[in-house]
Amino acid sequence: MKKLITFLVLFVACVGFSTYSLLDTFVIIKINRRIDVNSNISFSFAGSSLPSSISTSSINPSNSSLSQSSSSTPSSTASSFEPTPSPYYENLTPEQINALFTTEQVYNDERYSDPDIYIDVQSLRNATNTTTYYVADIRLKSLQYFKTALAKNTFGQNIVERTSDICKANNGILAINGDFYGAQEKGYVIRNGFYLRESVRAKAEDLAVFSDGTFEVFKEADTTLRSIADRGAWQVFSFGPGLVVNNEIMVTPDQEVDVPSMALNQRCAIGMIAPLHYIFIVSDGRTSESAGLKLYEVAQIMKDLHCYTAYNLDGGGSATMYFNGHLVNRPIQPNSWFPKIEQRPISDIVYIGK
C-alpha cells in the first residue's frame, strides 16, 4: 500500500511538473519591462552626405551615399559626392533605381512604390520544381522604414497575434514573421532601437541590422548586447543560423535548425543585397504541391539573389508573408488530423512601413 501511495505521489508530481513546464513555456504570459532605450539611433538616407564615422565599404552601390542623420527624416538639402567602389552587388544604374520610386503611391498585389519605398513580390518555384516560394525585393530611402512590431505591442513570453493582425495594427505595407523571441527565455532582442532582452543563449547565432543599413551575423557568446547596440544596432534577431556571410553560404547541405526530420519545411529568411536593398523570402511546404525547402536550399536561393548577408528566421507553421492586405503564402498548420492553411499566432514581425 505504501509503495502504491508513493508511486501515485511521484506520478502526480511528475505530471504536474510536466504540465507546468508546458504551460510556462507556451501559455503563461510573462510581461518583461524594457531594459533600456537606445536613444542614439540615427538612420542612413540615400542621397545624403557621408560622415567620416562610416566606412566607405558601407556605401550603397547605387552611387547614392549613406549617412547617419541627426534626425529621423531625410534632408532635402543633402549634398552629393562620388562614392568609392563598394563590395555590394547592383544590377541597375542609379537612374534605373531612382525610377523605381514614384511621387505618388502605387499599390497592387505585386508591387508597391512611393517616394521612399519600393517593393516587388514574386512567386517562384525552386530548382527541382517541388516547392513554391515568395520573394519580396525591397528598396528603401531610409532604414527608418525597416521596422519590427510585437504582438499586442507588448514584450514578453506567450504574448501572440497573427502576422496580419500585427501588421494592420502598425499600418505595415509588407510583413513577415520574426524570430518568435517569445518562445525562448533567453537570447538577445533589440527592436526598433529598444533593448528588450540581453540574457545570453549560449549557442545562438544572431543577426544585427545596423543604422547604416548593413547586416551582420554574430554569435551571442562572442559579444554583449550592449556592445552591439553601441555600434548602432537597430534590430537584433536571435534565431538563425546565418545563411550567407560575405556572399558565401555558411550552412552545409545536411545542416538543419532542429532535427533531420524537419529537412523539408516552410521557411522564412531575410537578406541584404546592399544597404537599404533587402530580400524577404517565405516558402510553402508540407503539401503535395509544395514539399518545402531545405535550409541549404534557402541559402542557395539567397546567394543566387546576390545577398551579401542572409539569415534564417522562424519557419514551419510560423512562416508567413502578408502584403497589400492579403496573405501571400500558404502557411500550413500540421497540428491536427486535417492540416489547414491558417496563420500561427506569433510574438513579433518584421515589416516595411511608415
C-alpha positions in Angstrom: 0.0 0.0 0.0 2.8 2.4 0.9 4.5 1.6 -2.4 1.3 2.4 -4.3 0.9 5.7 -2.5 4.5 6.6 -3.1 4.1 5.7 -6.8 0.9 7.8 -7.1 2.6 10.8 -5.4 5.6 10.6 -7.7 3.3 10.2 -10.7 1.1 13.2 -9.8 4.3 15.2 -9.1 5.8 14.3 -12.5 2.6 15.0 -14.4 2.2 18.3 -12.5 5.8 19.4 -13.2 5.5 18.5 -16.9 2.2 20.3 -17.2 3.6 23.4 -15.5 6.7 23.3 -17.8 4.5 23.2 -20.9 2.2 26.0 -19.6 5.2 28.1 -18.5 6.8 27.7 -22.0 3.8 28.1 -24.2 0.8 29.5 -22.4 1.6 31.6 -19.2 2.0 35.2 -20.2 5.2 36.8 -18.9 5.5 40.5 -19.4 9.0 41.9 -19.2 10.0 45.5 -18.8 12.3 47.2 -21.3 15.9 47.0 -20.2 16.9 50.3 -21.7 16.3 52.5 -24.7 18.9 53.2 -27.4 18.3 56.9 -27.9 21.3 57.4 -30.1 20.0 55.6 -33.2 20.1 57.7 -36.4 19.4 56.5 -39.8 21.0 56.2 -43.2 19.4 58.0 -46.1 20.1 57.5 -49.8 21.3 60.8 -51.3 22.8 62.4 -48.2 26.3 63.2 -47.2 28.7 60.6 -45.8 30.2 61.3 -42.4 33.8 60.3 -41.5 32.4 57.8 -38.9 31.1 55.4 -41.6 33.4 53.3 -43.7 33.2 53.7 -47.5 32.7 49.9 -47.6 29.1 50.5 -46.5 28.2 52.7 -49.4 25.2 51.7 -51.5 26.4 50.8 -55.0 23.5 52.9 -56.4 26.0 55.8 -56.2 23.9 57.4 -53.6 25.7 57.8 -50.3 24.7 56.7 -46.8 24.9 58.7 -43.7 23.9 58.9 -40.0 21.5 61.7 -39.8 20.8 63.7 -36.7 17.0 63.4 -37.3 14.6 60.7 -38.4 13.6 62.4 -41.6 15.6 62.7 -44.8 17.2 66.0 -45.5 16.1 67.8 -48.7 19.3 69.8 -48.8 21.7 66.9 -48.6 25.0 67.2 -50.5 26.1 64.6 -53.0 29.5 63.0 -53.7 31.1 60.3 -55.7 31.5 57.1 -53.6 34.4 54.8 -53.7 33.8 51.3 -55.1 31.6 49.0 -52.9 31.6 45.3 -52.4 27.9 45.0 -52.9 26.1 43.8 -56.0 23.9 46.1 -58.0 22.4 45.3 -61.4 20.7 48.7 -62.0 22.1 52.1 -62.8 21.4 55.0 -60.4 18.8 56.3 -62.8 17.0 53.0 -63.0 16.9 52.7 -59.2 15.6 56.2 -58.8 12.9 55.4 -61.4 11.5 52.6 -59.2 10.3 55.2 -56.6 7.2 57.2 -57.5 6.0 60.6 -56.5 2.5 59.1 -55.8 1.7 55.9 -54.0 1.4 52.9 -56.4 0.0 49.8 -54.9 -1.2 46.4 -56.2 -0.9 42.7 -55.4 2.7 42.5 -56.7 4.2 46.0 -56.3 4.3 49.0 -54.0 6.1 52.3 -54.6 6.1 55.8 -53.2 8.9 58.4 -52.8 10.7 56.4 -50.1 9.8 52.7 -50.5 9.8 50.2 -53.4 8.6 46.6 -53.0 8.2 43.9 -55.7 6.8 40.5 -54.7 7.3 37.5 -56.9 6.1 33.8 -56.7 8.8 31.3 -57.9 9.5 27.6 -57.9 12.7 26.0 -56.7 15.2 24.3 -58.9 13.6 20.9 -58.6 10.1 22.3 -59.2 8.8 20.8 -55.9 8.2 24.0 -53.9 6.7 27.5 -54.3 8.5 30.3 -52.6 7.9 34.1 -52.5 10.5 36.8 -52.9 10.0 40.4 -51.8 12.6 42.7 -53.3 12.7 45.8 -51.2 14.5 49.1 -51.7 14.3 51.9 -49.1 15.4 55.5 -49.0 15.9 55.2 -45.2 16.3 52.4 -42.7 13.5 54.0 -40.6 11.1 52.1 -42.8 12.6 48.8 -41.9 10.6 48.1 -38.7 9.6 45.4 -36.2 6.5 45.1 -34.1 5.4 43.0 -31.2 2.1 41.1 -30.7 -0.3 43.4 -28.7 2.5 45.9 -28.7 3.9 44.1 -25.6 7.2 42.4 -24.9 7.0 39.1 -23.0 6.6 35.3 -23.4 3.4 33.8 -24.8 2.0 37.1 -26.0 1.0 36.3 -29.6 -1.1 37.5 -32.5 -1.3 36.7 -36.2 1.3 38.3 -38.6 -1.6 40.0 -40.5 -3.1 41.5 -37.3 0.2 42.9 -36.0 0.9 44.3 -39.5 -2.5 46.0 -39.8 -2.2 47.4 -36.2 1.0 49.1 -37.3 -0.1 50.2 -40.7 2.5 48.0 -42.3 2.8 47.6 -46.1 4.7 44.3 -46.1 5.3 41.9 -43.2 6.9 38.6 -42.4 7.1 36.7 -39.1 10.1 37.5 -36.9 12.2 35.2 -34.7 9.4 34.3 -32.3 11.5 35.6 -29.4 8.6 34.8 -27.1 9.2 31.0 -27.4 12.6 31.4 -25.8 13.5 32.6 -22.3 17.0 33.8 -23.4 18.5 35.4 -26.4 19.3 38.9 -27.4 16.4 41.1 -28.5 16.6 44.7 -29.9 13.6 46.0 -31.6 13.4 49.5 -33.3 16.3 50.6 -31.1 14.9 49.3 -27.8 17.0 46.9 -25.8 14.4 44.3 -24.7 16.4 41.2 -23.6 20.2 40.8 -23.0 20.4 37.3 -21.5 22.7 35.1 -23.5 21.6 32.0 -25.3 24.9 30.1 -25.4 24.6 28.6 -28.9 22.6 31.4 -30.5 23.8 32.9 -33.8 22.1 36.3 -34.2 21.5 39.0 -36.9 22.1 42.7 -36.2 20.6 45.3 -38.5 22.7 48.4 -38.1 21.7 52.1 -38.5 23.8 52.4 -41.7 21.6 49.7 -43.3 24.1 46.8 -43.1 23.5 43.3 -41.7 25.9 41.4 -39.5 25.7 37.8 -38.3 27.3 37.2 -34.9 27.4 34.7 -32.0 25.9 35.8 -28.7 28.7 34.0 -26.8 31.3 36.3 -28.5 29.9 39.7 -27.6 27.5 41.6 -25.4 24.2 43.1 -26.4 25.4 46.5 -25.2 28.5 46.4 -27.4 26.3 45.5 -30.4 23.9 48.3 -29.5 26.7 50.8 -29.1 27.7 50.1 -32.7 24.2 51.3 -33.8 22.1 48.2 -33.9 18.5 49.0 -34.9 17.3 45.4 -34.7 18.7 42.2 -33.3 17.2 38.8 -34.1 18.0 35.6 -32.3 17.0 32.5 -34.3 19.4 31.6 -37.1 21.6 30.2 -38.4 23.3 32.7 -40.7 22.8 31.5 -44.2 25.1 33.8 -46.2 28.0 35.9 -44.9 30.2 38.0 -47.2 28.4 36.4 -50.2 29.4 32.9 -49.1 27.0 30.1 -48.0 27.5 29.3 -44.3 25.4 26.2 -43.9 26.2 22.6 -45.0 23.9 20.6 -47.4 22.7 18.5 -44.5 22.5 21.2 -41.8 19.2 21.9 -40.2 17.7 24.1 -37.5 16.5 21.2 -35.3 16.2 17.6 -36.4 16.7 15.8 -39.7 13.0 15.0 -40.0 12.4 18.7 -40.5 14.7 18.9 -43.5 11.9 19.9 -45.8 9.8 22.7 -44.4 8.2 26.1 -44.7 10.9 28.7 -44.4 11.3 32.4 -43.7 14.6 34.4 -44.2 15.8 37.9 -44.8 18.8 39.1 -46.7 20.8 42.2 -47.6 21.9 42.7 -51.2 23.3 46.1 -50.3 22.5 48.7 -47.6 18.8 49.7 -48.0 18.3 46.9 -50.5 16.8 43.8 -48.9 15.2 40.5 -49.7 12.4 38.8 -47.7 11.7 35.1 -48.6 8.9 32.8 -47.4 8.3 29.3 -48.8 5.3 27.0 -48.7 5.7 23.4 -47.5 4.2 20.2 -46.1 1.8 19.7 -49.1 1.9 17.6 -52.3 2.2 20.9 -54.3 5.0 22.3 -52.2 7.2 19.9 -50.3 9.2 22.6 -48.6 12.8 23.7 -48.7 16.0 22.5 -47.0 18.0 25.1 -45.1 20.8 24.8 -47.6 18.3 25.5 -50.5 17.2 28.7 -48.8 20.9 29.7 -48.5 21.5 28.9 -52.2 18.4 31.0 -53.3 19.7 33.9 -51.2 23.2 33.7 -52.7 21.7 33.4 -56.2 19.8 36.6 -55.5 23.1 38.2 -54.7 22.5 38.6 -51.0 25.8 39.7 -49.3 24.3 38.6 -45.9 21.3 36.4 -45.3 19.7 35.0 -42.1 17.2 32.3 -41.2 14.1 33.3 -39.2 11.4 31.2 -37.6 9.9 28.8 -40.1 7.4 25.9 -40.1 3.9 27.0 -39.3 5.2 30.4 -38.3 6.4 31.3 -41.8 4.1 34.0 -43.1 4.2 36.8 -45.7 1.5 39.4 -45.7 1.3 42.1 -48.4 -1.4 44.6 -49.6 -4.0 43.3 -47.2 -3.7 39.7 -48.1 -1.8 36.5 -47.2 0.9 35.8 -49.8 2.0 32.3 -48.9 0.1 29.3 -47.6 1.1 28.6 -44.0 0.2 25.0 -43.2 -0.6 24.1 -39.5 0.1 20.4 -39.1 -1.2 20.1 -35.5 -4.5 18.4 -36.4 -5.8 15.4 -38.2 -6.6 17.7 -41.1 -3.8 20.2 -41.7 -5.2 23.6 -42.8 -4.0 26.9 -44.2 -4.0 29.4 -41.4 -1.6 31.8 -39.7 0.1 30.7 -36.5 -0.1 33.4 -33.8 3.5 34.6 -33.1 5.3 37.1 -30.9 6.7 39.5 -33.5 7.0 40.6 -37.1 9.5 42.3 -39.4 7.7 44.8 -41.6 8.1 47.7 -44.0 6.0 50.7 -43.3 5.9 54.4 -42.3 
